[in-house]
């Protein structure tokens, strides 16, 4: 495999990973909104979920788009599991 085709494969692996992880984050927001509509959550709960989503999505984007794509692809293909939602959780004091 040439270096160019390896980079292309790495980009494709990272793009697939990004979409899958982003979908998981969006599902968490959807669950919060559904909970609000069902009366299980209040507006502040949804706001916290949206804030955490925003932080998580930014961290995911940085992982997938900043730095060495081949390094990110290696982590993805080796099955390194990063819980983007938990990583973005607000710190408790």
N, C-alpha and C positions, 0 to 999 in steps of 0.2 A: 504494500500500500504506500502510495506517495504521501509526502508531508501534507500536500494540499488536500488530498482525499481524507486523510486522518483528521485534519482540522474541520473539514465539512461534516464528517461523521460525528465529531465531538460537538459541533454546533447543533446538529440535529438531535443528538441525545439530550443536550442541555435544554433545547427548546421544548422537547416532549416533556421533560421533567418539569420545566417551568409551568407549562399549561396544566399539568396534572396537580401540581402543588397549589397553584393559584385557584384551581377549581375547588380544592379542599378548603381553602380559606374563604372563598365566596360562599360555600355551603354553610360555614359557621355563621356568617352574617345572615344568611337566609334563615337559619334556625332561630337566631335572635329576633329577627323581624317577625317570624311566625309566632314565636313565644309572646311577643308584644301584642300581636293581633288577637291571640288567644287569651290575653289577660294574665299570662304567667310572668311576664317581665314588664318593667316600667320603662319609660323613655331613657332614663339614666343608664339602665342595663344595656339597652341597645346602643347608646352613645359610647359606652365603654367597649362594646364589641366592635363598633366601627373604628374606634381609635386603635384598638389592638390589631384589627385587620390592616389598617393603614401602615402601622409599624411593621407588621409581618410581611406585607406585600413589598415594602421597600427593601427589607433585608433579603427577601427572596430574589428580588430584581438585582440587587447588588451582587449576590452570589452568582447569578447566572450571566450577568452582563459586564461586570467589572473584573479585570484581571485576566488570568490565563484560562481560556475556555477549555483547553485540554485537561487542566487540573480539575476544573469543575466536573467535566465529563468523567474523569477517572473516579471521582467521589460518587457520582451518580451511578455509574456502571458497577461499582463495587458494592453498591447497596448501602452506602453511608446514609443513615436516617437522621434527618434534621427536623425537629418539630418546630416549624416556623411560628406557629401560634404561641407555643409556650415560650419560645425565644423572645417574642415581642410582648410578653405579659408585663404589665406594670409591676415595678418592684414595690413590695410592701415595706413600710417603715417600721 
